Structure formats: structure tokens, C-alpha cells
Amino acid sequence: MKFTLQPVKGKEFINRTELLKEMVEELRDKRSTTGYALYGKRRIGKTSILKEVQRRLDQEEEIVVVYYSVWDLIESTLAEFCHRLSLDIIEAYRPHVGLTYRASELVQTPLSMLRKLLGEAQLTIVYNEIEFLVTRKKDTDGGILLENALNISEKLGKKTDTKCVLLIDEFPSIIDLKSNNVKVGEAVLRKIRTVFEGWEQTTLCISGSIRSTMNLAVLSSSSPFYRQLIVKEIAPLKQEHVTELLTQHLDISQEGIKEVYEFSAGIPFYVQFIGKMLERRDKITLDSIRNVEHEFLTEEGNILFKEEFGSLGPKERLLVLSIAKGYHAPKEMANVVGDKISNINRFLTYLTEKGYVSKEDKGHYVLDDPVFERWLTEILPEADAVDIDI
């Protein structure tokens, strides 16, 4: 496998050596229920880390790993979350309990046949939970559904003398799921924490991109999982690791590597994407790299960033653009935008919570994603962005 836009696993995985070693050693210990919380910028490689942990732990006979992404949900309801998680856990345990049917086939089985099938597969202990999946009663309490789903791994772990490792990607987005057309909110995190406290055979590892929601879940002293998980911030790749990644598959000079590193700021997704585009070039020169970077901003950048930028409010877009133009202090932005500093600070807080902006020093704000910043200044047409000239 060469450059990829999918989560990286195996020999193509670059860096994170110490973190991976620590996580795998801790998670493979059947006596430990200690889990991890990974957080960092979007496209920084959190999913790749979880997938690589899964790949390594899959080689352990007494460890059952379930990877689950909240962003993969279609309906974005708590019921769908519980349904999908339950099926994924049962599917992961299928080899350990002798179940010949795939988990997705079970929910299509008439109840009259279900107990017989589960009895033969030593799954009688989770019959009630699976019955919920089959019937999918609309009036079922969300808390009961969630508790049933989360406890399937615990019951199966005890039955098979195994440890289950639940890897839940973009975990804080659970608070945005709906039940009866209303967001479940932070209460769902407290419910999961209550179940989590009783686990003996299950470990939880989570990831999240947006600092505000990670604060709600893990980072804040008032969050349900504060000091319940080992927290690790995932940083960009260093230049030496970008060098290793690029030289695996490309004939590229040190000058070229430096150009890619400075453009991508070490964010793995962008390094992979630029590398993939450079694979198609007969000869890689500094000019060809810069042409590829411009092509990326023009074509892929419009796909990646236009929707993100458009999802921001009008005042938020103005502030993002003003930072990209070099105005980093709230007072400067207030003068440019024509608004009160108090209002500017309020919208900067929103942007920080959404993961677009960081406060580097007192009164100095920067955009988190340097490639997004270049797209704003080099590609985004001014007429499409704002009604005033910044």
C-alpha cells in the first residue's frame, strides 16, 4: 500500500510508536479496565491510531476489539447508536461463542426461533438485549436501550473469559444524538459513566476532535469521565516523520520534503494527500510540488473546506477571514469587522469551541488548520465569502 486517504494501519503507520506501545500493553492486560481518551485537531490521525490499536489487539486470543464511529450513524438517534453498537459487539464475539449467523441476520430472525439459535451459540445470557434489537419498540426508554447495549460486551466477556475493548471514535458527538426528536445532551455521558463504573471485562477508549465536546466528556474537572481515562493529545507529525513517510514511496529532495512539511504543518491527512498526488508525477521538483499544492487547494480544498466555511455564521466567517488576513488581536478584528470587542470575544469563543481557532497567547488568536487558512487567502473568492472588504 502506498499513500492512502483511509486510516493507516500496519507497516505504513508512521510515528506514534511510544503511544501505540503504551496503549496496546495496557489494553491487552485482562486485569486492567483502564482506557484512553485521544483528542486533537481534525485530520490529525486519531482514527488511524484506534485502527492500528485494533489491528494489534486482534492478534490476542483473549481480547475482543470493537471499533465504532459515532459519525457513521445515518439517523443520528440514540436508538440507532444502541442498535449498531449491539450488533458490532455481537459480531465481534461470534467466533468466541460459536454463532454461525451473522449479527445482522439475527435481527431478522423471528422471536420464536431466536432463543433456540442463541441457546446453541451460548448467547442465552444476552437474549433480552437481542430481543430489544429484534422488536425495536419505539416506546423503549433510551436509558434502558443504552444500558443493554453497553452491557452486552460485559456479559459476553464474562461468559467467554475474554476482555472487550470498545473503541468509540468521535465519542462526544453522542450528546448530539436524538431521542424522540430531542437531543439527549450531556445526560447520556453520565449514563455511560454509570455503566462504565461497573465494568470488569470491558475497557473504553474514545476519541474526539472538538475541544468543547471533549471538555464536556473528559477534559473538564466537571466532566463525567474526568480522570477516568488516560488522556492523550495527538500532535502533528514532526518533519523527521514526514520525511520517513514521503521517502518510503517517492524520490523527493530534502528541499521538497520541507515544502510539503511547511504546507501540511505535519497533519497526516494532508501529507498523505499531497504524496498521493505526487505519485502521478514523472519527476518531483520544487515547482511540481508547489503546483500540486495549488491544485490541492483549488480542487480538493473546495470540496473539503467550502462546506465547513459555509456552516459558520456570518460573523464567524468574518472573523475567520480576518485572522487569515493577519488580524490576530480582538481589537484589530473589531476595527476591521466594525463591532464591539465584547462581541468579537464571544464569537472567538464559539470558534474555539468548534475547533477552528486557538488562543496562542493573551489576545492573540490563530487558525488551527494552516491548509484551511491558505485556502481562505489564496482560493476562496472574496465575493462569495463576505459582503465587506477585509
Contacts in CASP RR format, 6 or more apart in sequence:
PFRMAT RR
TARGET T0000
AUTHOR 0000-0000-0000
METHOD contacts of the structure
MODEL  1
MKFTLQPVKGKEFINRTELLKEMVEELRDKRSTTGYALYGKRRIGKTSIL
KEVQRRLDQEEEIVVVYYSVWDLIESTLAEFCHRLSLDIIEAYRPHVGLT
YRASELVQTPLSMLRKLLGEAQLTIVYNEIEFLVTRKKDTDGGILLENAL
NISEKLGKKTDTKCVLLIDEFPSIIDLKSNNVKVGEAVLRKIRTVFEGWE
QTTLCISGSIRSTMNLAVLSSSSPFYRQLIVKEIAPLKQEHVTELLTQHL
DISQEGIKEVYEFSAGIPFYVQFIGKMLERRDKITLDSIRNVEHEFLTEE
GNILFKEEFGSLGPKERLLVLSIAKGYHAPKEMANVVGDKISNINRFLTY
LTEKGYVSKEDKGHYVLDDPVFERWLTEILPEADAVDIDI
1 12 0 8 1.000
2 249 0 8 1.000
2 276 0 8 1.000
2 279 0 8 1.000
3 249 0 8 1.000
3 272 0 8 1.000
3 273 0 8 1.000
3 275 0 8 1.000
3 276 0 8 1.000
3 279 0 8 1.000
4 12 0 8 1.000
4 272 0 8 1.000
4 276 0 8 1.000
5 269 0 8 1.000
5 272 0 8 1.000
5 273 0 8 1.000
5 276 0 8 1.000
7 45 0 8 1.000
7 47 0 8 1.000
7 48 0 8 1.000
7 50 0 8 1.000
7 51 0 8 1.000
8 14 0 8 1.000
8 45 0 8 1.000
8 48 0 8 1.000
8 51 0 8 1.000
8 52 0 8 1.000
8 268 0 8 1.000
8 272 0 8 1.000
9 48 0 8 1.000
9 51 0 8 1.000
9 52 0 8 1.000
9 55 0 8 1.000
10 52 0 8 1.000
10 55 0 8 1.000
12 248 0 8 1.000
13 20 0 8 1.000
13 48 0 8 1.000
13 52 0 8 1.000
14 237 0 8 1.000
14 241 0 8 1.000
14 244 0 8 1.000
14 245 0 8 1.000
14 268 0 8 1.000
15 237 0 8 1.000
15 238 0 8 1.000
15 241 0 8 1.000
15 244 0 8 1.000
16 49 0 8 1.000
16 52 0 8 1.000
16 234 0 8 1.000
19 49 0 8 1.000
19 232 0 8 1.000
20 49 0 8 1.000
20 52 0 8 1.000
20 53 0 8 1.000
20 56 0 8 1.000
23 36 0 8 1.000
23 49 0 8 1.000
23 53 0 8 1.000
23 205 0 8 1.000
24 53 0 8 1.000
24 56 0 8 1.000
24 57 0 8 1.000
26 32 0 8 1.000
26 34 0 8 1.000
26 35 0 8 1.000
26 36 0 8 1.000
26 230 0 8 1.000
27 35 0 8 1.000
27 36 0 8 1.000
27 53 0 8 1.000
27 57 0 8 1.000
27 63 0 8 1.000
27 165 0 8 1.000
27 203 0 8 1.000
27 205 0 8 1.000
28 57 0 8 1.000
28 60 0 8 1.000
28 63 0 8 1.000
30 62 0 8 1.000
30 63 0 8 1.000
30 162 0 8 1.000
30 163 0 8 1.000
32 203 0 8 1.000
33 199 0 8 1.000
33 200 0 8 1.000
33 202 0 8 1.000
33 203 0 8 1.000
34 203 0 8 1.000
34 229 0 8 1.000
34 230 0 8 1.000
35 203 0 8 1.000
35 204 0 8 1.000
35 205 0 8 1.000
35 229 0 8 1.000
35 230 0 8 1.000
36 205 0 8 1.000
36 206 0 8 1.000
36 229 0 8 1.000
36 230 0 8 1.000
36 231 0 8 1.000
36 232 0 8 1.000
37 171 0 8 1.000
37 205 0 8 1.000
37 206 0 8 1.000
37 207 0 8 1.000
37 208 0 8 1.000
37 214 0 8 1.000
37 217 0 8 1.000
37 218 0 8 1.000
37 225 0 8 1.000
37 229 0 8 1.000
37 230 0 8 1.000
37 231 0 8 1.000
37 232 0 8 1.000
38 46 0 8 1.000
38 49 0 8 1.000
38 50 0 8 1.000
38 205 0 8 1.000
38 206 0 8 1.000
38 207 0 8 1.000
38 208 0 8 1.000
38 232 0 8 1.000
38 233 0 8 1.000
38 234 0 8 1.000
39 46 0 8 1.000
39 207 0 8 1.000
39 208 0 8 1.000
39 209 0 8 1.000
39 211 0 8 1.000
39 214 0 8 1.000
39 218 0 8 1.000
39 219 0 8 1.000
39 231 0 8 1.000
39 232 0 8 1.000
39 233 0 8 1.000
39 234 0 8 1.000
40 46 0 8 1.000
40 208 0 8 1.000
40 209 0 8 1.000
40 211 0 8 1.000
40 233 0 8 1.000
40 234 0 8 1.000
40 235 0 8 1.000
41 209 0 8 1.000
41 236 0 8 1.000
41 267 0 8 1.000
41 355 0 8 1.000
41 368 0 8 1.000
41 369 0 8 1.000
42 209 0 8 1.000
42 355 0 8 1.000
42 369 0 8 1.000
43 267 0 8 1.000
43 268 0 8 1.000
43 269 0 8 1.000
43 270 0 8 1.000
43 369 0 8 1.000
44 209 0 8 1.000
44 234 0 8 1.000
44 235 0 8 1.000
44 236 0 8 1.000
44 267 0 8 1.000
44 268 0 8 1.000
44 269 0 8 1.000
45 234 0 8 1.000
45 268 0 8 1.000
45 269 0 8 1.000
46 169 0 8 1.000
46 207 0 8 1.000
46 208 0 8 1.000
46 209 0 8 1.000
46 234 0 8 1.000
47 69 0 8 1.000
47 169 0 8 1.000
47 207 0 8 1.000
48 268 0 8 1.000
49 207 0 8 1.000
49 234 0 8 1.000
50 67 0 8 1.000
50 167 0 8 1.000
50 169 0 8 1.000
50 205 0 8 1.000
50 207 0 8 1.000
51 67 0 8 1.000
53 65 0 8 1.000
53 165 0 8 1.000
53 167 0 8 1.000
53 205 0 8 1.000
54 65 0 8 1.000
54 67 0 8 1.000
54 165 0 8 1.000
54 167 0 8 1.000
57 63 0 8 1.000
57 65 0 8 1.000
57 165 0 8 1.000
58 65 0 8 1.000
62 161 0 8 1.000
62 162 0 8 1.000
62 163 0 8 1.000
63 162 0 8 1.000
63 163 0 8 1.000
63 164 0 8 1.000
63 165 0 8 1.000
64 92 0 8 1.000
64 93 0 8 1.000
64 96 0 8 1.000
64 153 0 8 1.000
64 156 0 8 1.000
64 157 0 8 1.000
64 160 0 8 1.000
64 162 0 8 1.000
64 163 0 8 1.000
64 164 0 8 1.000
64 165 0 8 1.000
65 92 0 8 1.000
65 164 0 8 1.000
65 165 0 8 1.000
65 167 0 8 1.000
66 85 0 8 1.000
66 88 0 8 1.000
66 89 0 8 1.000
66 92 0 8 1.000
66 153 0 8 1.000
66 164 0 8 1.000
66 165 0 8 1.000
66 166 0 8 1.000
66 167 0 8 1.000
67 88 0 8 1.000
67 167 0 8 1.000
67 169 0 8 1.000
68 84 0 8 1.000
68 85 0 8 1.000
68 88 0 8 1.000
68 166 0 8 1.000
68 167 0 8 1.000
68 168 0 8 1.000
68 169 0 8 1.000
69 168 0 8 1.000
69 169 0 8 1.000
69 170 0 8 1.000
70 81 0 8 1.000
70 168 0 8 1.000
70 169 0 8 1.000
70 170 0 8 1.000
70 171 0 8 1.000
70 173 0 8 1.000
70 174 0 8 1.000
70 177 0 8 1.000
71 169 0 8 1.000
71 170 0 8 1.000
71 173 0 8 1.000
72 84 0 8 1.000
73 80 0 8 1.000
73 81 0 8 1.000
73 84 0 8 1.000
73 177 0 8 1.000
74 80 0 8 1.000
76 176 0 8 1.000
76 177 0 8 1.000
76 178 0 8 1.000
77 177 0 8 1.000
77 178 0 8 1.000
77 179 0 8 1.000
78 142 0 8 1.000
78 145 0 8 1.000
78 146 0 8 1.000
78 177 0 8 1.000
78 178 0 8 1.000
78 179 0 8 1.000
78 184 0 8 1.000
78 188 0 8 1.000
79 136 0 8 1.000
79 140 0 8 1.000
79 142 0 8 1.000
79 145 0 8 1.000
79 179 0 8 1.000
80 177 0 8 1.000
81 146 0 8 1.000
81 149 0 8 1.000
81 174 0 8 1.000
81 177 0 8 1.000
82 142 0 8 1.000
82 145 0 8 1.000
82 146 0 8 1.000
82 148 0 8 1.000
82 149 0 8 1.000
83 133 0 8 1.000
83 136 0 8 1.000
83 149 0 8 1.000
85 149 0 8 1.000
85 150 0 8 1.000
86 129 0 8 1.000
86 130 0 8 1.000
86 132 0 8 1.000
86 133 0 8 1.000
86 148 0 8 1.000
86 149 0 8 1.000
86 152 0 8 1.000
87 103 0 8 1.000
87 104 0 8 1.000
87 106 0 8 1.000
87 107 0 8 1.000
87 133 0 8 1.000
88 103 0 8 1.000
89 149 0 8 1.000
89 152 0 8 1.000
89 153 0 8 1.000
89 156 0 8 1.000
89 164 0 8 1.000
89 166 0 8 1.000
90 99 0 8 1.000
90 103 0 8 1.000
90 106 0 8 1.000
90 123 0 8 1.000
90 126 0 8 1.000
90 130 0 8 1.000
90 152 0 8 1.000
90 156 0 8 1.000
91 102 0 8 1.000
91 103 0 8 1.000
91 104 0 8 1.000
92 164 0 8 1.000
93 99 0 8 1.000
93 153 0 8 1.000
93 156 0 8 1.000
93 157 0 8 1.000
93 160 0 8 1.000
93 162 0 8 1.000
93 164 0 8 1.000
94 102 0 8 1.000
94 103 0 8 1.000
96 156 0 8 1.000
96 160 0 8 1.000
96 162 0 8 1.000
97 121 0 8 1.000
97 122 0 8 1.000
97 123 0 8 1.000
97 156 0 8 1.000
97 159 0 8 1.000
97 160 0 8 1.000
98 121 0 8 1.000
98 122 0 8 1.000
99 117 0 8 1.000
99 121 0 8 1.000
99 123 0 8 1.000
100 121 0 8 1.000
101 109 0 8 1.000
101 117 0 8 1.000
101 121 0 8 1.000
106 114 0 8 1.000
106 117 0 8 1.000
106 130 0 8 1.000
106 133 0 8 1.000
106 134 0 8 1.000
107 130 0 8 1.000
107 133 0 8 1.000
107 134 0 8 1.000
109 117 0 8 1.000
109 134 0 8 1.000
111 131 0 8 1.000
111 134 0 8 1.000
111 135 0 8 1.000
114 127 0 8 1.000
114 130 0 8 1.000
114 131 0 8 1.000
114 134 0 8 1.000
115 124 0 8 1.000
115 127 0 8 1.000
117 123 0 8 1.000
118 124 0 8 1.000
118 126 0 8 1.000
118 127 0 8 1.000
118 130 0 8 1.000
122 159 0 8 1.000
123 130 0 8 1.000
123 156 0 8 1.000
125 155 0 8 1.000
125 156 0 8 1.000
125 159 0 8 1.000
126 152 0 8 1.000
126 155 0 8 1.000
126 156 0 8 1.000
128 148 0 8 1.000
129 148 0 8 1.000
129 149 0 8 1.000
129 151 0 8 1.000
129 152 0 8 1.000
129 155 0 8 1.000
132 140 0 8 1.000
132 144 0 8 1.000
132 145 0 8 1.000
132 148 0 8 1.000
142 179 0 8 1.000
143 191 0 8 1.000
146 188 0 8 1.000
146 191 0 8 1.000
146 192 0 8 1.000
146 195 0 8 1.000
147 191 0 8 1.000
147 195 0 8 1.000
150 192 0 8 1.000
150 195 0 8 1.000
150 196 0 8 1.000
150 202 0 8 1.000
151 195 0 8 1.000
153 164 0 8 1.000
153 166 0 8 1.000
153 201 0 8 1.000
153 202 0 8 1.000
154 164 0 8 1.000
154 198 0 8 1.000
154 199 0 8 1.000
154 200 0 8 1.000
154 201 0 8 1.000
154 202 0 8 1.000
156 162 0 8 1.000
156 164 0 8 1.000
157 163 0 8 1.000
157 164 0 8 1.000
157 201 0 8 1.000
157 202 0 8 1.000
158 200 0 8 1.000
158 201 0 8 1.000
162 201 0 8 1.000
163 201 0 8 1.000
163 202 0 8 1.000
163 203 0 8 1.000
164 201 0 8 1.000
164 202 0 8 1.000
164 203 0 8 1.000
165 202 0 8 1.000
165 203 0 8 1.000
165 205 0 8 1.000
166 202 0 8 1.000
166 203 0 8 1.000
166 204 0 8 1.000
166 205 0 8 1.000
167 205 0 8 1.000
167 206 0 8 1.000
168 204 0 8 1.000
168 205 0 8 1.000
168 206 0 8 1.000
168 207 0 8 1.000
169 206 0 8 1.000
169 207 0 8 1.000
169 208 0 8 1.000
170 207 0 8 1.000
170 208 0 8 1.000
170 209 0 8 1.000
171 206 0 8 1.000
171 207 0 8 1.000
171 208 0 8 1.000
171 217 0 8 1.000
172 189 0 8 1.000
172 206 0 8 1.000
172 208 0 8 1.000
172 210 0 8 1.000
172 213 0 8 1.000
172 214 0 8 1.000
172 216 0 8 1.000
172 217 0 8 1.000
173 208 0 8 1.000
173 213 0 8 1.000
174 184 0 8 1.000
174 188 0 8 1.000
174 189 0 8 1.000
174 192 0 8 1.000
175 183 0 8 1.000
175 184 0 8 1.000
175 185 0 8 1.000
175 186 0 8 1.000
175 188 0 8 1.000
175 189 0 8 1.000
175 213 0 8 1.000
175 216 0 8 1.000
175 217 0 8 1.000
176 183 0 8 1.000
176 185 0 8 1.000
177 183 0 8 1.000
177 184 0 8 1.000
177 188 0 8 1.000
178 184 0 8 1.000
186 216 0 8 1.000
186 224 0 8 1.000
189 216 0 8 1.000
189 217 0 8 1.000
189 223 0 8 1.000
189 224 0 8 1.000
189 225 0 8 1.000
190 224 0 8 1.000
192 224 0 8 1.000
193 224 0 8 1.000
193 225 0 8 1.000
193 228 0 8 1.000
196 204 0 8 1.000
196 225 0 8 1.000
196 228 0 8 1.000
204 229 0 8 1.000
205 229 0 8 1.000
206 217 0 8 1.000
206 218 0 8 1.000
206 225 0 8 1.000
206 229 0 8 1.000
208 214 0 8 1.000
209 355 0 8 1.000
210 353 0 8 1.000
210 354 0 8 1.000
210 355 0 8 1.000
211 219 0 8 1.000
211 352 0 8 1.000
211 353 0 8 1.000
211 355 0 8 1.000
212 352 0 8 1.000
212 353 0 8 1.000
212 354 0 8 1.000
212 355 0 8 1.000
215 223 0 8 1.000
216 223 0 8 1.000
217 223 0 8 1.000
217 224 0 8 1.000
217 225 0 8 1.000
218 225 0 8 1.000
218 226 0 8 1.000
218 228 0 8 1.000
218 229 0 8 1.000
218 231 0 8 1.000
219 226 0 8 1.000
219 231 0 8 1.000
220 226 0 8 1.000
236 265 0 8 1.000
236 266 0 8 1.000
236 267 0 8 1.000
236 268 0 8 1.000
237 245 0 8 1.000
237 266 0 8 1.000
237 267 0 8 1.000
237 268 0 8 1.000
237 271 0 8 1.000
238 266 0 8 1.000
239 257 0 8 1.000
239 258 0 8 1.000
239 261 0 8 1.000
239 266 0 8 1.000
242 257 0 8 1.000
242 260 0 8 1.000
242 261 0 8 1.000
242 264 0 8 1.000
242 266 0 8 1.000
242 271 0 8 1.000
243 254 0 8 1.000
243 257 0 8 1.000
243 261 0 8 1.000
245 268 0 8 1.000
245 271 0 8 1.000
245 272 0 8 1.000
246 252 0 8 1.000
246 257 0 8 1.000
246 260 0 8 1.000
246 271 0 8 1.000
246 275 0 8 1.000
247 257 0 8 1.000
249 275 0 8 1.000
249 279 0 8 1.000
250 275 0 8 1.000
250 278 0 8 1.000
250 279 0 8 1.000
250 284 0 8 1.000
251 284 0 8 1.000
252 260 0 8 1.000
252 278 0 8 1.000
252 284 0 8 1.000
252 289 0 8 1.000
253 284 0 8 1.000
253 286 0 8 1.000
255 286 0 8 1.000
256 284 0 8 1.000
256 286 0 8 1.000
256 289 0 8 1.000
259 286 0 8 1.000
259 289 0 8 1.000
259 290 0 8 1.000
259 293 0 8 1.000
260 271 0 8 1.000
260 274 0 8 1.000
260 275 0 8 1.000
260 289 0 8 1.000
260 293 0 8 1.000
261 271 0 8 1.000
263 270 0 8 1.000
263 274 0 8 1.000
263 293 0 8 1.000
263 370 0 8 1.000
263 371 0 8 1.000
263 374 0 8 1.000
264 270 0 8 1.000
264 271 0 8 1.000
264 274 0 8 1.000
264 370 0 8 1.000
264 371 0 8 1.000
265 370 0 8 1.000
265 371 0 8 1.000
267 369 0 8 1.000
267 371 0 8 1.000
270 296 0 8 1.000
270 371 0 8 1.000
273 296 0 8 1.000
273 300 0 8 1.000
274 289 0 8 1.000
274 292 0 8 1.000
274 293 0 8 1.000
274 296 0 8 1.000
277 292 0 8 1.000
277 295 0 8 1.000
277 296 0 8 1.000
278 284 0 8 1.000
278 288 0 8 1.000
278 289 0 8 1.000
278 292 0 8 1.000
281 288 0 8 1.000
281 292 0 8 1.000
294 378 0 8 1.000
297 371 0 8 1.000
297 374 0 8 1.000
297 375 0 8 1.000
297 378 0 8 1.000
297 379 0 8 1.000
298 379 0 8 1.000
301 371 0 8 1.000
301 375 0 8 1.000
301 379 0 8 1.000
302 375 0 8 1.000
302 379 0 8 1.000
305 372 0 8 1.000
305 375 0 8 1.000
305 376 0 8 1.000
305 380 0 8 1.000
306 380 0 8 1.000
308 372 0 8 1.000
309 317 0 8 1.000
309 320 0 8 1.000
309 376 0 8 1.000
309 380 0 8 1.000
309 385 0 8 1.000
310 317 0 8 1.000
312 320 0 8 1.000
312 351 0 8 1.000
312 354 0 8 1.000
312 356 0 8 1.000
314 386 0 8 1.000
315 337 0 8 1.000
315 339 0 8 1.000
315 343 0 8 1.000
315 347 0 8 1.000
316 347 0 8 1.000
316 350 0 8 1.000
316 351 0 8 1.000
316 356 0 8 1.000
317 385 0 8 1.000
317 386 0 8 1.000
318 337 0 8 1.000
318 386 0 8 1.000
318 388 0 8 1.000
318 390 0 8 1.000
319 333 0 8 1.000
319 337 0 8 1.000
319 344 0 8 1.000
319 347 0 8 1.000
319 348 0 8 1.000
319 351 0 8 1.000
319 357 0 8 1.000
320 351 0 8 1.000
320 356 0 8 1.000
320 357 0 8 1.000
320 367 0 8 1.000
320 376 0 8 1.000
321 376 0 8 1.000
321 385 0 8 1.000
321 386 0 8 1.000
321 390 0 8 1.000
322 332 0 8 1.000
322 333 0 8 1.000
322 336 0 8 1.000
322 337 0 8 1.000
322 390 0 8 1.000
323 333 0 8 1.000
323 357 0 8 1.000
323 365 0 8 1.000
323 366 0 8 1.000
323 367 0 8 1.000
323 373 0 8 1.000
324 367 0 8 1.000
324 373 0 8 1.000
324 376 0 8 1.000
324 377 0 8 1.000
325 336 0 8 1.000
325 377 0 8 1.000
325 390 0 8 1.000
327 333 0 8 1.000
327 336 0 8 1.000
327 390 0 8 1.000
328 363 0 8 1.000
328 364 0 8 1.000
328 365 0 8 1.000
328 366 0 8 1.000
329 363 0 8 1.000
329 364 0 8 1.000
329 365 0 8 1.000
330 341 0 8 1.000
330 344 0 8 1.000
330 345 0 8 1.000
330 348 0 8 1.000
330 363 0 8 1.000
330 365 0 8 1.000
331 341 0 8 1.000
333 344 0 8 1.000
333 348 0 8 1.000
334 340 0 8 1.000
334 341 0 8 1.000
334 343 0 8 1.000
334 344 0 8 1.000
336 390 0 8 1.000
337 344 0 8 1.000
337 390 0 8 1.000
348 357 0 8 1.000
348 359 0 8 1.000
348 365 0 8 1.000
351 357 0 8 1.000
352 358 0 8 1.000
352 359 0 8 1.000
352 365 0 8 1.000
355 368 0 8 1.000
356 367 0 8 1.000
356 368 0 8 1.000
356 369 0 8 1.000
356 372 0 8 1.000
357 365 0 8 1.000
357 366 0 8 1.000
357 367 0 8 1.000
357 368 0 8 1.000
358 365 0 8 1.000
358 366 0 8 1.000
358 367 0 8 1.000
358 368 0 8 1.000
359 365 0 8 1.000
360 366 0 8 1.000
367 373 0 8 1.000
367 376 0 8 1.000
376 385 0 8 1.000
382 389 0 8 1.000
END
